[in-house]
Amino acid sequence: MTDRTDHTDRRDELAANLARVEERISAACAAAGRKREEVTLIVVTKTYPASDVRLLHELGVRHVAENRDQDAAPKAAACADLDLTWHFVGQLQTNKVRSVVGYADVVQSVDRIRLVDALSAAAVKAEREIGCLVQVALDAEAGERGARGGVAPDGIEELAAAVDAAEGLRLDGLMTVAPLAGPFAGRQHAAFERLMEFASRLRANHPAANMVSAGMSADLEEAVAAGATHVRIGTAVLGDRPRLG
Ligand SMILES: *Cc1c(COP(=O)(O)O)cnc(C)c1O
């Protein structure tokens, strides 16, 4: 049973965690000579209940992210009255696109043309505009996709052009997850700097695509130092996840 005390305890816990993350982001911005407003905190609420999303909203959070439609759809529905921007950050099957387009404002995991086509068709049908980030797999070989999704760097421009041309979609920028293997393993800063190079190249053709989503609980400092505009923080705010998510 969730009584008032549990609710207050959880609120205090989330508030304390948020304050610590806020401090880390501020310190990282200061160290990089960046303004705090240049970095947006997205809290990754995957595996945690809608009640936590409501508490986070009470505490001032306005951007949340999810990676599985099965969990995200009911949670977003339960929080439909809140002014939240929902980001989808997981590998996305085309048969889930119609559901995701119903609540997601931004899909950060766009990594193949078939997905662009499906998102566009669903967005048009739902009469919505969906922001899209091309997910880059920094460790993928040319022409391949990453083990955790994402397109190899040589595929960025083709996908970006497809998003840009697609009805119902808006090209917002790039996203990455620091690789666990390959030449960038354990070198988050180098990985994020590489992403920033691709992001500047992208902006040459698509000036409005200025969002760079990089950095998680363990490496937000490296991402902010490299120039990320959005960090995606799960465990540092909500605690260790009860299961892999
Ligand atoms: C889970 C997840 C995060 C957050 O990771 P933490 O280590 O919990 O901060 C960020 N990005 C993506 C794509 C994720 O799946």
PDBQT file of the ligand as one rigid body, heavy atoms in Angstrom, charges set to zero:
ROOT
HETATM    1  C1  LIG A 301      18.338   3.973 -19.763  1.00  0.00    +0.000 C 
HETATM    2  C2  LIG A 301      18.860   4.962 -20.729  1.00  0.00    +0.000 A 
HETATM    3  C3  LIG A 301      19.462   6.152 -20.295  1.00  0.00    +0.000 A 
HETATM    4  C4  LIG A 301      19.680   6.487 -18.832  1.00  0.00    +0.000 C 
HETATM    5  O1  LIG A 301      20.711   5.697 -18.323  1.00  0.00    +0.000 OA
HETATM    6  P1  LIG A 301      21.203   5.847 -16.790  1.00  0.00    +0.000 P 
HETATM    7  O2  LIG A 301      22.513   5.193 -16.781  1.00  0.00    +0.000 OA
HETATM    8  O3  LIG A 301      20.179   5.151 -15.965  1.00  0.00    +0.000 OA
HETATM    9  O4  LIG A 301      21.262   7.290 -16.495  1.00  0.00    +0.000 OA
HETATM   10  C5  LIG A 301      19.879   7.055 -21.261  1.00  0.00    +0.000 A 
HETATM   11  N1  LIG A 301      19.725   6.800 -22.577  1.00  0.00    +0.000 NA
HETATM   12  C6  LIG A 301      19.165   5.674 -23.028  1.00  0.00    +0.000 A 
HETATM   13  C7  LIG A 301      19.047   5.464 -24.506  1.00  0.00    +0.000 C 
HETATM   14  C8  LIG A 301      18.711   4.715 -22.137  1.00  0.00    +0.000 A 
HETATM   15  O5  LIG A 301      18.156   3.583 -22.593  1.00  0.00    +0.000 OA
ENDROOT
TORSDOF 0
